[in-house]
Amino acid sequence: MFFNLPGRRVLARSRVVIVALLLTSSFAQADFAIPGFELVHTVPLGTDLQTPDLRAPGEVWRELFNGARKGIDIEQFYAADP
């Protein structure tokens, strides 16, 4: 028989808060390590999003085009909150 005790709700909420804090802390970083690929992104103007662990897109694009021998494959995606 399961009893819905207030202490269980507090414990569950505490776990959610701890996970949220860990995900938004300085430990969260864009660790992307696939040989031959580099993760680059742009940030919309007027936002304070920062990713100091990623190089600036302009620098990467120039390097990409200058070093191309055969072709350049570019992928993109757009994420929005409805």
C-alpha positions as CSV (number, residue, x, y, z in Angstrom):
1,M,0.0,0.0,0.0
2,F,1.5,3.4,-1.0
3,F,0.9,6.4,1.1
4,N,1.4,9.9,-0.3
5,L,3.5,11.5,2.4
6,P,4.4,15.2,2.3
7,G,8.0,14.2,2.9
8,R,8.1,12.3,-0.3
9,R,7.0,15.3,-2.3
10,V,9.7,17.5,-0.6
11,L,12.3,14.8,-1.4
12,A,11.2,14.6,-5.0
13,R,11.2,18.4,-5.4
14,S,14.7,18.6,-3.8
15,R,16.0,16.1,-6.3
16,V,14.6,18.2,-9.2
17,V,16.2,21.3,-7.8
18,I,19.5,19.6,-7.4
19,V,19.5,18.3,-11.0
20,A,18.5,21.8,-12.3
21,L,21.3,23.4,-10.3
22,L,23.8,20.9,-11.7
23,L,22.7,21.4,-15.2
24,T,22.9,25.2,-15.0
25,S,26.2,25.3,-13.0
26,S,29.6,25.9,-14.3
27,F,30.0,22.2,-14.7
28,A,27.7,22.3,-17.8
29,Q,29.7,22.8,-20.9
30,A,29.5,22.0,-24.6
31,D,31.8,19.0,-24.5
32,F,31.7,17.8,-28.1
33,A,34.5,15.5,-29.2
34,I,34.1,13.8,-32.5
35,P,37.3,13.7,-34.6
36,G,37.0,15.8,-37.7
37,F,34.0,17.8,-36.4
38,E,33.7,21.0,-34.4
39,L,30.6,22.4,-32.8
40,V,30.0,26.1,-33.6
41,H,26.9,28.2,-33.0
42,T,25.7,31.8,-33.2
43,V,23.8,33.6,-30.6
44,P,20.9,36.0,-31.3
45,L,21.6,39.7,-30.6
46,G,20.2,41.0,-27.3
47,T,20.8,37.8,-25.4
48,D,23.5,37.1,-22.8
49,L,24.2,33.5,-23.9
50,Q,27.9,32.7,-23.6
51,T,29.9,29.7,-24.6
52,P,33.5,30.4,-23.8
53,D,34.4,26.8,-24.6
54,L,33.4,27.2,-28.3
55,R,35.4,29.2,-30.9
56,A,33.8,32.2,-32.7
57,P,31.9,31.1,-35.8
58,G,33.6,33.6,-38.1
59,E,37.0,32.2,-37.2
60,V,35.9,28.6,-37.8
61,W,34.2,29.4,-41.1
62,R,37.3,31.1,-42.5
63,E,39.4,28.1,-41.5
64,L,36.9,25.7,-43.0
65,F,36.7,27.4,-46.4
66,N,40.5,28.0,-46.6
67,G,41.3,24.4,-45.8
68,A,38.7,22.8,-48.0
69,R,40.1,20.4,-50.7
70,K,37.0,18.7,-52.1
71,G,33.8,20.0,-50.6
72,I,32.1,21.5,-47.6
73,D,29.2,19.9,-45.8
74,I,27.1,22.3,-43.7
75,E,24.3,21.3,-41.3
76,Q,22.1,23.5,-39.3
77,F,19.0,23.4,-37.1
78,Y,16.7,25.9,-35.5
79,A,15.2,25.4,-32.0
80,A,12.4,27.6,-30.8
81,D,10.1,27.6,-27.8
82,P,6.5,27.6,-29.1
